[in-house]
Every structure is written in C-alpha cells, then in structure tokens.
Amino acid sequence: MDYNKRPFVKINGFDDLCYFGWDKINTVLNSAIKDVQKDTKKDKLIITIDCYPGTNNNEILSAFKKSLVPFELYNTDDAFLPPKEIEKLIQHEITDDPVFGRITGFFLNDFFDSEKKRDICNMIEKSNKLVILIYGIGAPLFCIPDISVFIDITRWEAQMRFRRSEISNLGAKNCKTEWQLQYKRAYFIDWRIADREKKRNIKKWDFVIDTTNHNKPVMITGKTLLSSLDQVVSKPVSFLPYFDAAPWGGQWMKKKFNLDKEMLNSGWCFNCVPEENSLLLKFKDIIMEIPAVNLIYSYPEKLLGHGVFGLFGPEFPIRFDYLDTMSGSNLSFQVHPTTSYIQDKFGMHYTQDESYYIMDAGKDSTVYLGLKENIDFTQMTEDLKNANKSGGTFDVEKYVNKWPATKHDHFLIPAGVVHCSGANTMVLEISATPYIFTFKLWDWGRLGLDKKPRPVHIEHGKNVIQQEWTTKNVKNNLINNIKNIDKGDGWTQDTTGLYKSQFIETRRHKFNKKTYHDTNNTLHVIALVCGQSVIVESPSNLFEPFPINYAEVFIVPACVGPYTITPFSSKKNCVISDQCITIKAYVRINQ
C-alpha cells in the first residue's frame, strides 16, 4: 500500500455542524447573532474575531463586509505600538544572529499602545451600533465578547506565505524582508506570544475558522472542535506530513512516497512535529485543517499522560522526521547545544538530544559521529574558522569518526556530540522537539538553495562540543546499543536507546504475528520501518482498526492504554509471513 500523504481523522456525530465557504459561514454567524440578540435582549452585541499570525486579513474582512449583518468595525492593528518601537522592545530577544534568538518572555498585551487600546475600548463602550466587530490578533483583550470567533492557520502555511512575501510579522510591516528572518522572528516571538493566547482562550471559542487554504474557509463551533479533538485523542492518529527541499536533499522519498516529480529533492519530511504539523478532521465530505498543537492545548494530559505533562506541560516533547540524502550529499557537520547552554543562551528549557535510525542505506552510506582520539581541539576549531572564512576546505575525517551505516542501525546522538549523516542515507531522526537549535560547523563549501552561504555557528559550537565523546566511547555507547529484552511467539522486543542522559526511550519490535502493547499512561510515537503495512487495534474495541503503511508515523495517546499491532495485507487471502519492524519512542519518566 502507498504512503498516505493526507491522513485524516473521521469525526462522528457532527457532519451538520461543519460549514464550508464564506457565504455559508456568514449565514451561520448571522443566525448566531440573531439568537444571542433574542436571548440577551442587549442593545449592543460584541463579536471578537481573533486571528493567528499569518491570516489573510483582506480576504477575511472582505468576506465579512459582503454578507455579515451590518457592523461597526474596530481593528486591533490600530492599537499596536509603532513597528520600530516593537523592534526596539524585542531586540534583546531577536538578536542580530541570522538564525537564533531567545524564546520571548513577552505577552501580546506588551505589543499594544495602552492609550490607543484604551481609546478603542472607550469608543466601543460609547457606540450605539447594534453589532460591534473587534477584528484582529488579540481581539479578546479589548472586550468581553458575546460571540467569540477564532481565525486559525497552520504554521506550515504561514511559512509558505513568508516565502511568497505575502505577510508580515506580528506588529511589523516587513513582508519584503527575507523569509528566513521572518521565520526566525515568528519562531522566537510571534508564535510563542500567539500560542500563549491560544492556550488561554481555546476552550472559550464559540466558532473557529480554518483559513489555511485561500478562499476555502471551513468553520465549526468551539464545542464541536473540543468534541472532535476528544475523539482524536482517544485513538491512534497520524498528523499531516509535509516535505521540503534541502541543499543536501535526496530522491528516496520522492520515489517511495510518490511525491511531486517537479520537486527539486525531498530532503525533509516532518511527520510528527506538532508545533509544525497539521491535523485533518473530516466531517462528511468536508476536511478541516488545524494546527496539531490545538490537540495538545485542548487535552494535554489525555494525550501526553500525567507524568509527561508534569515534566513538559502542554508541549509535545518527541519529534520524528525524515532526512533524505539518497542520491544527495552530506548533511551539514553540526552539534546541538547542551541543556544548560540552551537554557542560558536561548531561553529553551530542554535541548535537542536525538538519534539516527537508518531506514535505508546505499553501499557507501556513512554517519559522522564523535571526535577521533587525541585530536588537537584548538586546531580543529581554528581549521573550521579558516575554512569558513576563506571558502577553503575542512578535513572532517582528520578530526571526526566516519562510521559505515547499514539498514536498521541506530546511532545515538546526545547533545554536544558532533555528527552528521553522510550521503546516500535515509534517516529517521528521533529526537526531542527543539529542532531549530543546530550549530552548523561546516557545510562542505556549498551554498543554500537561495545560492547564498548558509550560516555557521562555530563560536556556539565550540562552547558545547563534548570532547569526551571520542572513538572508543562512541563505539561502546552510541552505535547499535541494542539489547533484546523480551520475546515470544513470532516477535522480539529490543531496546535501542537513547543514551542514558537522554529522556527518550526507544523500543524496536520485530514480528510476523500480533504484538501486544500498552501506553501505561504515557505517549507513544511509532514508525513502521519494515513491512508493507500493519493494523493497530484495541483489544476491547475502543477505536476502529487503524491501518499504517511502510514509513508512516503515528502517535498513540497516553489515554488509549492497551493496543495491538498486527501485520496486514490489503490483498485478499494473502498470508503474512514477512517480518515487520516498528520503532517506538516514549519519555522515560523514572530514570
């Protein structure tokens, strides 16, 4: 069976409460307005239309003005501080670095001019209009609404709009700025601020509108959203994957997943990064796309489990993604910050410990991992600086171990260990979620896709490289540290890592018969790394059978409890005899 590029969750019981298109949406909102006016007998009804950064304001306001009941409009944009004042306010967090900033400590209210905001609130209070519409990011901060509407958009679509120069950052007028800088500001500032408001208000929304696709809005009620997500969190689920080209990107996923042949390459696939991925909800014939974080913010303990929620709060700590260098080139030579460093420098409370699980490998597949014994570290950093400054070369193999990689090898990469995947390697990267914090040390003298040099961070890198991770230590502790811990009729279970300092545990199951699992009240993230397909089922029929194909990734929420995974074929009367392999990740609660 083919890789499912658009997995969705069928929502039961709400087919008549999902609305497509602006005309239908306005009809429903007009009816809601009349109902509230009738019930409350208010002389003035206030509607807040809150927005996530990146929404198309022209499209949305034009649609409301066309067929919504007559209203008096107030726009929160009019209360923002001037863009230059906001830039000055956040400068110490956004920094001059082209890639890294600090996770913001600001809240949305800090971006508003208090006098302008007060003036708008006074005008609303004095207005004698029947319907008042407060539109824009932060609308609920201006007045307690009679009807609360939220306009949502996925982060991936926001990134695409940055790339197309369609939108500006929060409180800015910078749509012509390089999209990488816009993305950086959104990552460290805009999305953090907006998500704080989303967490606070998500259970207060009366309506939520998906505007990911231009002029194809989908709306449901806030109660429908919560009920739908309650269905989602009660069974296995896959997020919507997205694919992107990379300077080192390969061709494996293009072929295996039947991707667009016009793509330059398929370097990245993010398929379990809820901060970035989407969730598709299907109501009869209508599909609504929402950010996957909405699930976390609505039901964090059901999804994560009590222990994981206690450690991380409403944040998904495990990340699965694919790195494709088959017929491509080496990843950048890099290192990730230690926990203390990422906390001190960037305001992130945990770091990107990770691992490479080898999905597929060419004859010359390699992984660079750890320093060689007895190298001159000072000379290595000087050589790195000189190579990057002069445009010369850096002799990686003089300083770094180059290990052969074969299918189903597992390389563990604690923070501070230098590493990169070599060419002709298909990697399933299993890691903690803070994915942006990569210190590139050497990029093999190549340019980015924009034909510009890619930023390197040698100063950061040299401060976090753990020099004790040399050849012997790496070989003994980080490569195929695999131990069989259980077996039965037709199956075995191995522990494959991660390293003891890392909070993620991974388990590999090899099986040709049904295997039994239990979440034990903690989140599971699983990929099928060998075999055509499997079926995930509930022993007590709590959810419908859930099919998974080769290379697909799915999560099993903590509240699911017992579940089984069985080899499966779509071919009638086909007996499964080939071995299937899954790799499962979860958070170690008691280390």
C-alpha positions as CSV (number, residue, x, y, z in Angstrom):
1,M,0.0,0.0,0.0
2,D,1.1,3.6,-0.7
3,Y,2.4,6.0,1.9
4,N,-0.6,8.1,3.0
5,K,0.3,11.8,2.3
6,R,-3.0,13.1,3.6
7,P,-4.1,11.1,6.7
8,F,-7.3,12.4,8.2
9,V,-9.5,11.6,11.3
10,K,-13.2,10.9,10.5
11,I,-15.2,12.8,13.1
12,N,-18.5,11.2,14.1
13,G,-21.7,13.0,15.0
14,F,-21.1,16.5,13.7
15,D,-21.5,16.3,10.0
16,D,-24.1,19.1,10.0
17,L,-22.0,21.4,12.2
18,C,-19.2,21.9,9.7
19,Y,-19.5,24.8,7.2
20,F,-17.6,25.5,4.0
21,G,-17.2,28.8,2.2
22,W,-17.7,32.4,3.3
23,D,-21.3,32.6,2.3
24,K,-22.3,29.6,4.4
25,I,-20.1,30.8,7.3
26,N,-21.7,34.3,7.3
27,T,-25.2,32.7,7.2
28,V,-24.4,30.7,10.3
29,L,-22.8,33.7,12.1
30,N,-25.8,35.9,11.2
31,S,-28.1,33.3,12.7
32,A,-26.0,33.1,15.9
33,I,-26.0,36.9,16.2
34,K,-29.9,36.9,16.0
35,D,-30.1,34.1,18.6
36,V,-27.9,36.0,21.0
37,Q,-29.7,39.2,20.5
38,K,-33.0,37.5,21.1
39,D,-31.8,35.6,24.2
40,T,-29.9,38.5,25.8
41,K,-32.1,41.4,24.6
42,K,-28.9,43.5,24.5
43,D,-28.9,46.9,22.7
44,K,-25.3,46.2,21.6
45,L,-23.7,42.9,20.7
46,I,-19.9,42.5,20.6
47,I,-18.2,39.9,18.4
48,T,-14.4,39.3,18.7
49,I,-12.7,37.9,15.6
50,D,-9.3,36.8,17.0
51,C,-6.6,35.8,14.5
52,Y,-3.5,33.7,14.5
53,P,-0.5,35.5,12.9
54,G,-0.4,34.9,9.1
55,T,-4.1,35.1,8.3
56,N,-5.2,36.9,5.1
57,N,-6.9,40.0,6.6
58,N,-8.0,41.3,3.2
59,E,-9.8,38.1,2.3
60,I,-11.4,37.7,5.7
61,L,-12.6,41.3,6.2
62,S,-13.9,41.5,2.6
63,A,-15.9,38.3,3.2
64,F,-17.5,39.6,6.4
65,K,-18.3,43.0,4.9
66,K,-20.0,41.3,2.0
67,S,-22.7,39.3,3.8
68,L,-22.4,39.6,7.6
69,V,-25.0,41.7,9.3
70,P,-24.1,45.4,9.3
71,F,-21.5,46.1,12.0
72,E,-19.1,48.7,13.3
73,L,-15.5,47.6,12.8
74,Y,-12.6,48.1,15.2
75,N,-9.2,46.6,14.2
76,T,-6.6,45.6,16.8
77,D,-3.9,46.6,14.3
78,D,-4.7,50.2,15.1
79,A,-3.7,49.8,18.7
80,F,-0.2,48.2,18.1
81,L,2.9,50.1,19.1
82,P,4.7,51.5,16.0
83,P,6.8,48.8,14.3
84,K,10.0,50.5,15.3
85,E,9.0,50.5,18.9
86,I,8.2,46.8,18.8
87,E,11.5,46.1,17.1
88,K,13.3,48.0,19.9
89,L,11.3,46.2,22.5
90,I,12.2,42.7,21.3
91,Q,15.7,43.4,20.1
92,H,17.4,41.7,23.0
93,E,15.4,38.6,22.3
94,I,15.5,38.6,18.5
95,T,19.3,39.4,18.5
96,D,21.4,40.2,15.4
97,D,22.1,36.5,14.7
98,P,20.5,35.4,11.4
99,V,19.2,32.1,12.9
100,F,18.9,32.2,16.7
101,G,17.1,34.4,19.2
102,R,15.7,33.9,22.7
103,I,12.3,32.4,23.4
104,T,10.3,35.6,24.2
105,G,9.1,36.5,27.7
106,F,6.6,39.0,26.3
107,F,2.8,38.7,26.0
108,L,0.6,40.0,23.3
109,N,-0.6,42.9,25.5
110,D,3.0,44.2,25.6
111,F,2.8,45.0,21.9
112,F,-0.2,47.3,22.3
113,D,-0.1,51.0,22.9
114,S,-2.1,51.3,26.2
115,E,-3.6,54.7,25.2
116,K,-4.7,53.5,21.8
117,K,-6.1,50.4,23.2
118,R,-8.0,52.4,25.9
119,D,-9.3,54.8,23.2
120,I,-10.7,51.8,21.2
121,C,-12.3,50.3,24.3
122,N,-13.9,53.7,25.2
123,M,-15.3,54.1,21.6
124,I,-16.8,50.6,21.8
125,E,-18.4,51.4,25.1
126,K,-19.9,54.6,23.8
127,S,-21.0,53.2,20.5
128,N,-24.8,52.9,19.9
129,K,-24.4,50.4,17.0
130,L,-26.3,47.1,17.2
131,V,-23.3,45.0,16.3
132,I,-19.7,45.7,17.1
133,L,-16.9,43.7,15.4
134,I,-13.5,43.7,17.0
135,Y,-11.1,42.2,14.5
136,G,-7.5,41.1,14.6
137,I,-4.8,39.4,16.7
138,G,-5.7,39.8,20.4
139,A,-9.3,40.9,19.9
140,P,-10.5,39.3,23.2
141,L,-8.1,41.6,25.1
142,F,-10.2,44.6,24.2
143,C,-13.6,43.5,25.4
144,I,-15.5,40.5,26.8
145,P,-17.4,39.3,23.7
146,D,-20.9,38.0,23.3
147,I,-19.6,35.8,20.4
148,S,-16.0,34.7,20.2
149,V,-14.6,33.7,16.8
150,F,-11.1,32.4,16.2
151,I,-9.4,32.5,12.7
152,D,-6.7,29.8,12.5
153,I,-3.9,29.0,10.2
154,T,-1.2,26.3,10.2
155,R,2.4,27.2,10.8
156,W,3.5,25.5,7.6
157,E,1.1,27.7,5.5
158,A,2.4,30.7,7.4
159,Q,5.9,29.7,6.4
160,M,4.8,29.4,2.8
161,R,3.3,32.9,2.9
162,F,6.6,34.2,4.3
163,R,8.3,32.7,1.3
164,R,5.8,34.2,-1.1
165,S,6.2,37.7,0.6
166,E,2.5,37.8,1.4
167,I,2.6,38.5,5.1
168,S,4.4,40.5,7.8
169,N,5.4,39.6,11.3
170,L,3.3,40.4,14.3
171,G,3.0,44.2,14.6
172,A,5.5,44.7,11.7
173,K,5.4,45.9,8.1
174,N,8.2,43.6,6.8
175,C,6.6,41.4,4.1
176,K,9.5,42.1,1.8
177,T,12.1,41.0,4.4
178,E,14.0,37.7,3.7
179,W,11.6,35.0,4.7
180,Q,14.3,33.2,6.8
181,L,14.4,36.3,9.1
182,Q,10.6,36.4,9.2
183,Y,10.5,32.7,10.2
184,K,13.1,33.3,12.9
185,R,11.1,36.1,14.4
186,A,7.9,34.1,14.2
187,Y,9.6,31.1,15.9
188,F,11.1,33.1,18.8
189,I,8.5,35.8,19.2
190,D,5.2,35.8,17.2
191,W,4.1,32.1,17.6
192,R,5.2,32.0,21.2
193,I,3.0,35.0,22.0
194,A,0.1,33.8,19.9
195,D,0.2,30.3,21.4
196,R,0.0,31.8,25.0
197,E,-3.2,33.5,23.9
198,K,-4.5,30.3,22.2
199,K,-3.9,28.2,25.3
200,R,-5.8,30.7,27.4
201,N,-8.8,31.0,25.0
202,I,-9.2,27.7,23.1
203,K,-12.0,26.5,25.4
204,K,-13.8,29.8,25.1
205,W,-14.2,30.0,21.4
206,D,-17.8,29.9,20.0
207,F,-16.6,29.4,16.5
208,V,-13.2,28.5,14.8
209,I,-12.5,29.0,11.2
210,D,-9.7,27.3,9.2
211,T,-8.2,29.7,6.6
212,T,-5.2,27.6,5.6
213,N,-6.4,27.5,2.0
214,H,-7.2,30.8,0.4
215,N,-10.9,31.4,-0.2
216,K,-11.7,27.9,1.1
217,P,-12.6,28.5,4.7
218,V,-14.1,25.8,6.9
219,M,-15.9,26.6,10.2
220,I,-17.1,24.6,13.2
221,T,-18.3,25.6,16.6
222,G,-15.9,25.7,19.5
223,K,-17.9,22.9,21.2
224,T,-17.6,20.9,18.0
225,L,-13.8,21.4,18.0
226,L,-13.4,20.2,21.6
227,S,-15.7,17.2,21.0
228,S,-13.8,16.4,17.8
229,L,-10.5,16.6,19.5
230,D,-11.8,14.4,22.3
231,Q,-12.5,11.8,19.6
232,V,-9.0,12.3,18.2
233,V,-7.2,11.9,21.5
234,S,-9.0,8.6,22.2
235,K,-7.3,6.6,19.4
236,P,-4.1,6.3,17.3
237,V,-3.6,9.2,14.9
238,S,-1.2,10.5,12.2
239,F,-0.5,14.1,11.6
240,L,-0.3,15.6,8.1
241,P,3.3,15.3,6.9
242,Y,5.0,18.0,4.9
243,F,8.0,17.8,2.6
244,D,10.7,20.3,1.8
245,A,13.8,20.5,-0.3
246,A,17.2,20.9,1.2
247,P,20.7,21.8,-0.1
248,W,21.8,18.2,0.7
249,G,18.4,16.6,-0.2
250,G,18.0,13.2,-1.9
251,Q,15.4,11.4,-4.0
252,W,14.4,8.4,-1.9
253,M,11.1,9.9,-0.6
254,K,10.1,11.3,-4.0
255,K,10.2,7.7,-5.3
256,K,8.9,5.8,-2.3
257,F,6.1,8.2,-1.4
258,N,5.1,9.2,-4.9
259,L,5.8,12.9,-4.4
260,D,5.6,15.6,-7.0
261,K,8.2,14.8,-9.6
262,E,8.8,18.6,-10.1
263,M,10.2,18.8,-6.5
264,L,14.0,19.6,-6.6
265,N,14.5,17.0,-3.9
266,S,12.9,15.5,-0.8
267,G,15.4,16.5,1.9
268,W,13.0,16.9,4.7
269,C,9.8,15.2,5.9
270,F,8.2,16.4,9.1
271,N,5.6,13.9,10.1
272,C,5.4,14.2,13.9
273,V,6.3,17.7,14.9
274,P,3.0,19.1,16.4
275,E,4.4,22.6,16.5
276,E,4.7,22.5,12.7
277,N,2.4,19.7,11.5
278,S,-1.4,19.8,10.9
279,L,-4.3,17.6,11.8
280,L,-7.0,16.9,9.3
281,L,-10.5,16.5,10.6
282,K,-13.1,15.0,8.2
283,F,-16.8,15.9,8.6
284,K,-18.8,14.0,5.9
285,D,-17.3,15.5,2.7
286,I,-15.5,18.5,4.3
287,I,-12.0,18.3,5.6
288,M,-10.8,20.9,8.1
289,E,-7.1,21.5,8.7
290,I,-6.0,22.8,12.1
291,P,-2.6,23.1,13.8
292,A,-1.8,19.9,15.6
293,V,-1.0,22.0,18.7
294,N,-4.7,22.6,19.1
295,L,-4.9,18.9,20.3
296,I,-2.2,19.4,22.8
297,Y,-3.7,22.6,24.2
298,S,-7.2,21.1,24.5
299,Y,-6.4,17.7,26.1
300,P,-2.7,17.7,27.2
301,E,-3.0,15.1,29.9
302,K,-5.0,12.7,27.8
303,L,-2.5,13.0,25.0
304,L,0.8,13.1,26.9
305,G,-0.1,11.3,30.2
306,H,0.2,12.6,33.7
307,G,4.0,12.1,34.0
308,V,4.9,13.7,30.7
309,F,2.5,16.6,31.3
310,G,4.0,17.1,34.7
311,L,7.5,17.4,33.1
312,F,6.8,19.4,30.0
313,G,3.4,21.0,30.4
314,P,1.2,21.2,27.3
315,E,4.1,20.6,25.0
316,F,4.8,17.6,22.8
317,P,8.4,16.5,23.6
318,I,9.1,13.8,20.9
319,R,9.9,14.6,17.3
320,F,10.1,12.2,14.3
321,D,11.2,13.4,10.9
322,Y,13.0,12.0,7.9
323,L,16.3,13.2,6.4
324,D,16.9,12.0,2.8
325,T,20.4,12.1,1.4
326,M,19.9,9.2,-1.1
327,S,21.5,10.5,-4.3
328,G,22.1,13.7,-2.4
329,S,25.0,14.9,-0.3
330,N,26.2,15.0,3.3
331,L,24.2,16.9,5.9
332,S,26.0,19.9,7.5
333,F,28.6,18.9,10.1
334,Q,26.9,20.0,13.3
335,V,26.4,19.9,17.0
336,H,23.4,20.6,19.3
337,P,23.6,22.7,22.5
338,T,23.7,21.1,25.9
339,T,20.7,21.7,28.2
340,S,22.5,24.3,30.3
341,Y,23.6,26.2,27.2
342,I,20.2,26.2,25.5
343,Q,18.7,27.5,28.7
344,D,21.2,30.2,29.3
345,K,21.5,31.5,25.7
346,F,18.1,30.8,24.2
347,G,15.6,30.5,27.0
348,M,14.6,27.0,26.0
349,H,14.2,24.6,28.9
350,Y,15.4,21.4,27.2
351,T,17.6,20.6,24.2
352,Q,17.6,18.5,21.0
353,D,19.0,15.2,22.1
354,E,18.5,12.9,19.1
355,S,19.3,9.8,17.2
356,Y,19.6,8.5,13.6
357,Y,17.6,5.3,12.8
358,I,18.8,4.1,9.4
359,M,15.7,3.4,7.2
360,D,17.7,2.7,4.1
361,A,21.3,2.9,3.0
362,G,23.5,2.8,-0.1
363,K,26.7,0.8,-0.4
364,D,28.8,3.8,0.7
365,S,26.4,5.1,3.4
366,T,28.1,6.6,6.5
367,V,27.4,8.6,9.6
368,Y,29.9,11.0,11.1
369,L,29.8,10.8,14.9
370,G,32.2,11.9,17.6
371,L,35.7,13.1,17.7
372,K,38.7,10.9,17.0
373,E,41.1,10.1,19.8
374,N,43.8,12.6,20.8
375,I,42.9,15.3,18.3
376,D,44.0,18.9,18.8
377,F,40.7,20.5,19.6
378,T,42.0,24.0,19.4
379,Q,43.5,23.3,16.0
380,M,40.2,21.8,14.8
381,T,38.3,25.0,15.7
382,E,40.9,27.1,14.0
383,D,40.7,25.0,10.9
384,L,36.9,25.3,10.9
385,K,37.1,29.1,11.2
386,N,39.7,29.3,8.4
387,A,37.7,27.1,6.1
388,N,34.5,29.0,6.6
389,K,36.2,32.4,6.3
390,S,38.4,31.7,3.3
391,G,36.0,29.4,1.4
392,G,38.5,26.6,1.6
393,T,38.0,23.1,2.8
394,F,37.9,21.4,6.2
395,D,39.3,17.9,6.6
396,V,36.4,16.4,8.6
397,E,37.9,13.0,8.6
398,K,41.1,14.3,10.3
399,Y,39.1,15.0,13.4
400,V,35.8,13.1,13.2
401,N,34.9,9.4,13.1
402,K,33.3,8.2,9.9
403,W,31.2,5.1,10.6
404,P,29.6,2.7,8.0
405,A,25.8,2.7,8.2
406,T,23.5,-0.1,7.2
407,K,19.8,-0.5,7.3
408,H,18.3,-0.7,10.8
409,D,21.4,0.6,12.5
410,H,20.7,3.1,15.3
411,F,23.1,5.9,16.1
412,L,22.5,7.8,19.4
413,I,23.4,11.5,19.4
414,P,23.4,13.2,22.8
415,A,23.6,16.9,22.9
416,G,27.2,18.1,22.4
417,V,28.3,15.2,20.2
418,V,29.5,16.3,16.7
419,H,27.7,14.5,13.9
420,C,26.0,14.4,10.5
421,S,24.6,11.8,8.2
422,G,26.6,11.1,5.0
423,A,25.3,11.0,1.5
424,N,23.1,8.0,0.3
425,T,21.5,7.5,3.7
426,M,17.8,7.6,4.6
427,V,17.5,8.6,8.2
428,L,14.6,8.5,10.6
429,E,15.5,11.2,13.1
430,I,14.1,10.5,16.6
431,S,14.7,13.5,18.8
432,A,13.5,15.9,21.4
433,T,11.3,18.7,19.9
434,P,13.5,21.9,19.9
435,Y,14.5,21.3,16.3
436,I,15.8,24.7,15.3
437,F,18.9,24.7,17.6
438,T,21.5,23.2,15.3
439,F,25.0,24.7,15.3
440,K,26.4,24.2,11.8
441,L,30.2,23.9,11.9
442,W,31.0,23.1,8.3
443,D,28.7,22.9,5.3
444,W,31.1,21.2,2.8
445,G,31.7,24.5,1.0
446,R,28.2,24.6,-0.6
447,L,25.6,27.2,-0.9
448,G,22.0,27.1,0.2
449,L,19.0,26.7,-2.1
450,D,19.0,30.5,-2.3
451,K,22.5,30.4,-3.7
452,K,23.8,32.1,-0.6
453,P,26.3,30.8,2.1
454,R,24.4,29.0,4.9
455,P,25.1,30.4,8.4
456,V,27.6,28.6,10.6
457,H,27.9,28.9,14.3
458,I,31.5,27.9,15.3
459,E,31.6,30.0,18.4
460,H,28.4,28.5,19.8
461,G,29.6,25.1,18.6
462,K,33.0,25.1,20.3
463,N,31.3,26.0,23.6
464,V,29.1,22.9,23.6
465,I,31.2,20.2,21.9
466,Q,31.7,17.4,24.5
467,Q,35.3,16.4,23.9
468,E,35.0,13.1,25.9
469,W,32.9,11.6,23.1
470,T,35.8,10.1,21.1
471,T,36.1,6.9,19.1
472,K,36.1,4.3,21.8
473,N,33.4,6.0,23.9
474,V,31.2,6.5,20.8
475,K,31.6,2.9,19.6
476,N,30.8,1.4,23.0
477,N,27.9,3.6,23.9
478,L,26.3,5.3,20.8
479,I,26.3,2.8,18.0
480,N,23.8,-0.1,17.9
481,N,23.5,-0.1,21.7
482,I,20.8,-2.7,21.1
483,K,19.7,-5.3,23.7
484,N,16.9,-7.9,23.5
485,I,14.6,-7.5,26.5
486,D,11.7,-9.7,25.6
487,K,10.4,-12.2,23.0
488,G,7.5,-14.5,22.3
489,D,5.8,-16.5,19.6
490,G,6.6,-14.6,16.4
491,W,8.0,-11.4,17.9
492,T,11.0,-9.9,19.7
493,Q,11.4,-6.6,21.6
494,D,14.7,-4.7,21.7
495,T,15.8,-1.6,23.5
496,T,17.8,0.5,21.1
497,G,18.4,3.7,23.2
498,L,18.5,6.6,23.5
499,Y,21.6,7.3,25.6
500,K,21.1,7.3,29.4
501,S,21.4,11.1,29.6
502,Q,18.5,11.5,27.1
503,F,14.9,11.4,28.3
504,I,13.6,9.4,25.3
505,E,13.5,5.6,25.3
506,T,13.2,3.7,22.0
507,R,11.9,0.1,21.6
508,R,12.1,-1.9,18.4
509,H,9.7,-4.7,17.7
510,K,10.3,-7.4,15.1
511,F,7.2,-9.5,14.4
512,N,5.2,-11.5,12.0
513,K,2.3,-12.1,14.3
514,K,0.1,-9.8,16.5
515,T,2.0,-7.9,19.2
516,Y,0.6,-6.5,22.4
517,H,1.4,-3.0,23.7
518,D,0.2,-0.7,26.5
519,T,0.8,3.0,26.8
520,N,0.9,2.7,30.6
521,N,-0.4,6.3,30.6
522,T,2.4,7.8,28.6
523,L,2.5,9.0,24.9
524,H,3.9,6.6,22.3
525,V,5.3,7.7,18.9
526,I,5.8,4.9,16.4
527,A,7.1,4.4,12.8
528,L,6.7,1.3,10.6
529,V,10.3,0.9,9.5
530,C,9.9,-2.5,7.7
531,G,7.0,-4.3,6.3
532,Q,4.2,-3.4,3.9
533,S,1.5,-2.4,6.4
534,V,0.1,-3.1,9.9
535,I,-3.2,-2.8,11.6
536,V,-3.4,-1.1,15.1
537,E,-6.4,-2.3,17.1
538,S,-7.9,-2.0,20.5
539,P,-8.4,-5.4,22.3
540,S,-11.6,-4.0,23.8
541,N,-12.8,-2.3,20.5
542,L,-12.4,1.2,21.9
543,F,-11.4,2.5,18.5
544,E,-11.7,1.4,14.9
545,P,-8.9,-0.6,13.3
546,F,-6.2,1.9,12.3
547,P,-4.0,0.9,9.2
548,I,-0.4,2.1,8.9
549,N,1.8,1.7,5.8
550,Y,5.5,1.4,5.4
551,A,7.4,4.5,6.7
552,E,4.3,6.2,8.1
553,V,4.4,7.6,11.6
554,F,1.6,7.6,14.2
555,I,1.1,8.5,17.8
556,V,-0.8,6.5,20.4
557,P,-2.2,9.0,23.1
558,A,-1.5,8.1,26.7
559,C,-5.2,7.6,27.5
560,V,-5.5,4.7,24.9
561,G,-4.0,2.1,27.2
562,P,-3.7,-1.4,25.6
563,Y,-3.4,-1.8,21.8
564,T,-2.1,-4.4,19.4
565,I,-0.2,-4.2,16.1
566,T,-0.6,-6.9,13.5
567,P,1.0,-7.4,10.1
568,F,-1.6,-6.7,7.4
569,S,-2.0,-7.0,3.6
570,S,-4.7,-5.4,1.5
571,K,-4.6,-8.4,-0.8
572,K,-7.4,-10.8,-0.3
573,N,-6.5,-14.2,1.2
574,C,-2.8,-13.2,1.4
575,V,-1.0,-14.8,4.3
576,I,1.5,-12.5,6.0
577,S,4.9,-14.2,6.6
578,D,7.3,-11.3,6.1
579,Q,8.7,-9.7,9.1
580,C,7.5,-6.2,10.2
581,I,9.5,-3.9,12.3
582,T,8.3,-0.9,14.3
583,I,10.4,1.7,16.3
584,K,8.6,3.2,19.3
585,A,9.6,6.2,21.3
586,Y,8.3,7.4,24.6
587,V,9.5,9.6,27.6
588,R,11.4,7.9,30.4
589,I,9.5,9.1,33.5
590,N,11.6,7.3,36.2
591,Q,15.2,7.1,35.1
